[in-house]
Amino acid sequence: MLYMAGGGRIVRVHGPFVSDEEVEEIVSHLKSFGVPDYVSGVVEGPDDDKAADIDAVLGLNTGGNTDVENALYDTAVAIVIKDRKCSTSYIQRKLGIGYNKAARLVEQMEDEGLVSPSNHVGKREILVPEQA
């Protein structure tokens, strides 16, 4: 089977066909062993304090944006609103920054509702009205 993910690149994938009846049989078999006994730590997720410690050890930004990062984000937003274009590579070229930083800026714009999620061909709609 050929599968095209969000990036637009076609990938050849192989896998067995499993009918609905086969899935139902397996589920019934597993249910016959009784009620599941979940490990609470897995179901609840990580403790916030531990997650913050892990982020600090890895050197990840824990939400405390610096003035430089805020200025860069504001510049990126201004470019997107002015040019009505938003892609990671476009922001990367316009600001002369690396791919990862540009991707984070675009994701932040999406999280804040400035741009739409990318569609099936990777294009984003600018949700902020044009300014005169």
Protein Blocks (a to p, Z undefined) as FASTA:
>chain_A
ZZddfkopacddddddddfklmmmmmmmmmmnopcdddfklmnopafklmmmmmmmnopa
ehiacfklmmmmmmmmmmmmmnopacfklmmmmnopafklmmmmmmmmmmnopaccddfk
opacdfbdcdZZ
